[in-house]
């Protein structure tokens, strides 16, 4: 089969669409909610500052949040407390899922390679102090040029990386060429941008620009033999998730996992390709930066994502500093 060819006539096996999806893609929970993870039993889970902020306010983490406030009163910096809290939540998640847990480096460091390296190593050290080996953790970095260069160093140190906020092919190729273990190309945020910019409020799954971005990356990676794992992310509907069935991994919110679990219809495998061996030149820094300047969507969404995660990190710091209810 041609490396870029997709299958549209293969039906997965299972009693509901979530089970069928698990048969053809690694299902990853996009949450820090312990109860949701227990219910839907994903193999992996991903977190980011927004999800950590939300998780920290769940009843299951009330004791941990109180403990973290104590660390702050004891004189630890807000950044250190956030890192410790994030790792403690991640440690709990490793006890529930059998696979990987993604933990994100502070988005405010996204344009400082050396600072990202330092923070990533610190997070891994904290995990190891909690009895969790680096083989269970993916360090998430924003896919800026500096983030990609940090991942290149970390991968050589045996620290696997999840490069996130991927909005275009050039970004994705640069990550793969740097040896990143995994990338997270976003679907819903791309679709949102095109809805706003074009006024088109409804896209079919065939025309959806967010889905087409992941399809393009998937076909390109398979054709060129890049081993980097592709994990579709940022879904707005179960239909978007289904449209990428067969992708290496898919990280999905509890709400959409629930919708898939409740649907007993057939699931069609949409992505399935053999690895090819085409070669291409390395992406240069100039090419990378120009690709984000040329593609208004990709440039805007990358910077917006960094701002959003940074803002939620600030909110988490404020939550920790607030008097305990």
C-alpha positions as CSV (number, residue, x, y, z in Angstrom):
1,X,0.0,0.0,0.0
2,X,1.2,3.5,-0.8
3,X,2.6,5.2,2.3
4,X,0.2,8.1,2.1
5,X,-2.9,6.0,1.3
6,X,-5.6,5.8,3.9
7,X,-8.1,2.9,4.5
8,X,-11.8,3.8,4.5
9,X,-13.2,0.3,4.4
10,X,-11.7,-1.4,7.5
11,X,-13.9,-1.6,10.5
12,X,-12.5,-1.9,14.0
13,X,-13.7,-4.5,16.5
14,X,-15.3,-3.8,19.8
15,X,-18.7,-3.4,21.5
16,X,-18.6,0.4,21.4
17,X,-16.6,3.1,19.6
18,X,-14.2,3.7,22.4
19,X,-13.3,0.0,22.5
20,X,-13.0,0.0,18.7
21,X,-10.7,3.0,18.8
22,X,-8.5,1.4,21.4
23,X,-8.0,-1.5,19.0
24,X,-6.5,0.8,16.3
25,X,-5.0,3.8,18.1
26,X,-3.5,4.3,21.6
27,X,-6.1,6.2,23.5
28,X,-4.8,8.9,25.8
29,X,-6.9,10.7,28.4
30,X,-6.5,14.5,28.1
31,X,-7.2,15.1,31.8
32,X,-5.8,14.9,35.3
33,X,-9.2,13.7,36.7
34,X,-8.5,10.4,38.4
35,X,-12.1,9.2,38.4
36,X,-12.5,9.8,34.6
37,X,-9.3,8.0,33.9
38,X,-10.4,5.0,36.0
39,X,-13.7,5.0,34.2
40,X,-12.4,5.0,30.6
41,X,-9.1,3.2,31.2
42,X,-6.8,4.8,28.7
43,X,-3.3,3.6,28.2
44,X,-1.7,7.0,28.7
45,X,-2.7,10.5,30.0
46,X,-1.6,14.0,29.2
47,X,-1.7,17.1,31.3
48,X,-0.9,20.8,30.6
49,X,-1.1,23.9,32.9
50,X,-4.8,24.3,32.2
51,X,-5.6,20.7,33.1
52,X,-3.4,20.8,36.2
53,X,-5.2,24.0,37.3
54,X,-8.6,22.2,36.8
55,X,-7.3,19.0,38.5
56,X,-6.0,20.8,41.5
57,X,-9.5,22.0,42.3
58,X,-11.0,18.5,42.2
59,X,-12.1,16.8,45.5
60,X,-9.6,14.0,44.9
61,X,-6.7,16.5,45.2
62,X,-8.0,18.6,48.1
63,X,-5.4,17.1,50.5
64,X,-2.6,17.6,48.1
65,X,-3.6,21.2,47.4
66,X,-3.6,21.9,51.1
67,X,-0.1,20.3,51.4
68,X,1.1,22.4,48.5
69,X,-0.1,25.6,50.2
70,X,2.0,24.4,53.2
71,X,5.1,24.2,51.0
72,X,4.5,27.8,49.9
73,X,4.2,28.9,53.5
74,X,7.4,27.2,54.3
75,X,9.2,29.5,52.0
76,X,9.4,27.6,48.7
77,X,9.0,29.7,45.6
78,X,5.7,29.6,43.7
79,X,7.4,28.0,40.7
80,X,8.9,25.3,42.8
81,X,5.6,24.5,44.5
82,X,3.9,24.4,41.1
83,X,6.5,21.9,39.8
84,X,6.2,19.7,43.0
85,X,2.4,19.8,42.8
86,X,2.4,19.0,39.1
87,X,4.7,16.0,39.7
88,X,2.7,14.8,42.6
89,X,-0.4,14.8,40.4
90,X,1.5,13.1,37.6
91,X,2.8,10.5,40.1
92,X,-0.8,9.7,41.1
93,X,-1.7,9.3,37.4
94,X,1.2,6.8,36.8
95,X,-0.5,4.6,39.4
96,X,-3.7,4.5,37.3
97,X,-2.5,4.3,33.7
98,X,-0.1,1.6,32.6
99,X,1.7,3.8,30.0
100,X,3.0,7.3,29.7
101,X,2.1,10.5,31.6
102,X,2.9,13.8,29.9
103,X,4.0,16.7,32.1
104,X,4.6,20.2,30.7
105,X,7.4,22.6,31.2
106,X,6.3,26.1,32.2
107,X,5.1,27.8,29.1
108,X,6.7,31.0,30.1
109,X,10.1,29.4,29.3
110,X,9.1,28.6,25.7
111,X,11.6,30.8,24.1
112,X,14.6,30.0,26.4
113,X,16.2,26.7,25.4
114,X,18.5,26.5,28.5
115,X,15.8,27.3,30.9
116,X,13.6,24.6,29.4
117,X,16.4,22.1,29.7
118,X,16.9,23.0,33.4
119,X,13.2,22.7,34.2
120,X,12.8,19.5,32.3
121,X,15.7,17.8,34.1
122,X,14.3,19.2,37.4
123,X,10.8,17.6,36.7
124,X,12.4,14.3,35.9
125,X,14.5,14.5,39.1
126,X,11.3,15.2,41.1
127,X,9.6,12.2,39.5
128,X,12.5,10.0,40.4
129,X,12.4,11.2,44.0
130,X,8.7,10.1,43.9
131,X,9.7,6.6,42.7
132,X,8.7,7.2,39.1
133,X,11.3,6.4,36.4
134,X,11.8,8.6,33.4
135,X,10.6,5.8,31.2
136,X,7.1,6.6,32.4
137,X,7.2,10.3,31.7
138,X,7.0,12.5,28.6
139,X,8.2,16.0,29.0
140,X,6.0,18.4,27.1
141,X,7.5,21.4,25.5
142,X,6.0,24.0,23.3
143,X,7.2,23.5,19.7
144,X,9.0,26.8,19.4
145,X,12.4,26.6,17.7
146,X,13.9,26.8,21.2
147,X,11.6,24.0,22.5
148,X,12.6,21.8,19.6
149,X,16.3,22.4,20.3
150,X,15.7,21.6,24.0
151,X,14.0,18.4,23.0
152,X,16.9,17.4,20.8
153,X,19.2,17.6,23.8
154,X,16.8,15.9,26.2
155,X,16.2,12.9,23.9
156,X,19.9,12.2,23.8
157,X,19.8,12.1,27.6
158,X,17.1,9.5,27.6
159,X,14.3,12.0,28.5
160,X,11.5,11.5,26.0
161,X,9.7,14.6,24.8
162,X,6.2,15.4,23.7
163,X,6.3,18.5,21.5
164,X,3.0,20.3,21.7
165,X,1.1,23.2,20.1
166,X,1.8,21.8,16.6
167,X,-0.1,23.7,14.0
168,X,1.6,22.9,10.7
169,X,3.8,20.5,8.7
170,X,7.0,22.5,8.9
171,X,6.8,22.6,12.7
172,X,6.1,18.8,12.8
173,X,9.0,18.0,10.5
174,X,11.4,20.1,12.5
175,X,10.4,18.1,15.6
176,X,10.8,14.8,13.9
177,X,14.2,15.8,12.6
178,X,15.3,16.7,16.1
179,X,14.5,13.2,17.2
180,X,11.4,14.1,19.3
181,X,9.7,11.0,20.6
182,X,6.2,12.3,20.1
183,X,4.3,15.4,18.7
184,X,0.9,16.7,19.5
185,X,-0.7,18.3,16.4
186,X,-3.8,20.2,17.4
187,X,-7.1,19.8,15.6
188,X,-9.8,21.8,17.3
189,X,-7.8,25.0,17.7
190,X,-7.0,25.0,13.9
191,X,-10.7,24.5,13.1
192,X,-11.7,27.3,15.5
193,X,-9.3,29.7,13.8
194,X,-10.7,28.9,10.3
195,X,-14.3,29.2,11.5
196,X,-13.5,32.7,12.9
197,X,-11.4,33.9,10.0
198,X,-13.6,32.6,7.2
199,X,-17.1,32.8,8.7
200,X,-17.7,29.1,7.9
201,X,-19.2,27.6,11.0
202,X,-19.6,24.0,9.9
203,X,-17.0,21.8,8.2
204,X,-17.5,18.2,7.2
205,X,-14.8,15.8,8.5
206,X,-13.4,15.6,4.9
207,X,-13.0,19.4,4.7
208,X,-12.1,20.1,8.4
209,X,-8.8,22.1,8.2
210,X,-7.7,20.8,11.7
211,X,-8.2,17.2,10.6
212,X,-6.5,17.8,7.3
213,X,-3.5,19.2,9.1
214,X,-3.0,16.0,11.0
215,X,-3.7,13.9,7.9
216,X,-1.0,15.8,6.1
217,X,1.5,15.3,8.9
218,X,0.6,11.6,9.2
219,X,1.1,10.9,5.5
220,X,4.3,12.9,5.4
221,X,5.8,11.2,8.4
222,X,5.0,7.7,7.1
223,X,6.3,8.4,3.6
224,X,9.6,9.7,5.0
225,X,10.0,7.0,7.7
226,X,10.0,9.4,10.7
227,X,9.6,7.2,13.8
228,X,8.2,10.2,15.9
229,X,4.8,9.2,17.3
230,X,1.9,11.4,16.1
231,X,-0.8,12.1,18.8
232,X,-3.8,14.0,17.5
233,X,-5.0,16.5,20.2
234,X,-7.4,19.3,20.8
235,X,-10.7,17.7,19.7
236,X,-14.0,19.5,19.6
237,X,-16.2,16.5,18.8
238,X,-16.3,12.8,18.8
239,X,-16.7,12.9,15.0
240,X,-13.2,14.6,14.8
241,X,-11.8,11.8,17.0
242,X,-13.3,9.1,14.8
243,X,-12.0,10.8,11.6
244,X,-8.4,10.1,12.8
245,X,-9.0,6.5,13.9
246,X,-5.8,4.6,13.2
247,X,-3.5,7.6,14.1
248,X,-0.6,6.5,16.4
249,X,-2.2,8.0,19.5
250,X,-5.2,10.3,20.2
251,X,-5.5,12.3,23.4
252,X,-9.2,12.9,24.2
253,X,-11.1,14.7,26.9
254,X,-13.3,12.7,29.3
255,X,-16.5,14.2,27.8
256,X,-15.6,12.8,24.3
257,X,-14.4,9.5,25.7
258,X,-17.8,9.2,27.3
259,X,-19.6,9.9,24.0
260,X,-17.5,7.3,22.2
261,X,-18.2,4.8,25.0
262,X,-21.9,5.4,24.7
263,X,-21.9,4.8,20.9
264,X,-22.3,1.2,19.7
265,X,-22.1,2.0,16.0
266,X,-19.2,0.8,13.8
267,X,-15.9,2.7,13.7
268,X,-14.0,2.9,10.4
269,X,-10.2,3.0,10.4
270,X,-9.2,6.2,8.6
271,X,-5.4,6.2,8.9
272,X,-3.1,3.3,8.1
273,X,0.1,3.6,6.2
274,X,3.3,1.6,5.7
275,X,6.6,3.4,6.6
276,X,8.5,4.7,3.6
277,X,12.1,5.8,3.2
278,X,11.9,9.2,1.3
279,X,14.6,11.6,2.3
280,X,14.4,15.4,2.7
281,X,16.7,18.2,3.8
282,X,16.8,19.4,7.4
283,X,14.5,22.3,8.3
284,X,16.6,25.3,9.1
285,X,15.8,27.9,11.7
286,X,15.1,30.5,9.0
287,X,12.7,28.1,7.3
288,X,11.0,27.2,10.6
289,X,10.5,30.9,11.6
290,X,9.3,31.9,8.1
291,X,6.8,29.1,8.0
292,X,5.1,30.6,11.1
293,X,5.3,34.1,9.7
294,X,3.8,32.9,6.4
295,X,1.0,30.8,7.9
296,X,-1.1,33.3,10.0
297,X,-3.0,30.5,11.6
298,X,0.0,28.5,12.8
299,X,1.9,31.6,14.1
300,X,-1.1,33.0,15.9
301,X,-2.2,29.7,17.5
302,X,1.3,28.9,18.7
303,X,1.7,32.2,20.5
304,X,-1.9,32.1,21.7
305,X,-1.4,28.6,23.2
306,X,1.7,29.7,25.0
307,X,-0.1,32.8,26.4
308,X,-3.0,30.6,27.5
309,X,-0.9,28.0,29.3
310,X,1.2,30.8,30.9
311,X,-1.9,32.5,32.2
312,X,-3.2,29.3,33.7
313,X,0.2,28.8,35.4
314,X,-0.2,32.2,36.9
315,X,-3.8,31.3,38.0
316,X,-2.5,28.1,39.7
317,X,0.1,30.2,41.6
318,X,-2.7,32.5,42.7
319,X,-4.8,29.6,43.8
320,X,-2.0,28.2,45.9
321,X,-1.4,31.6,47.5
322,X,-5.0,32.1,48.3
323,X,-6.3,31.4,51.9
324,X,-7.5,27.8,52.2
325,X,-11.3,27.6,52.2
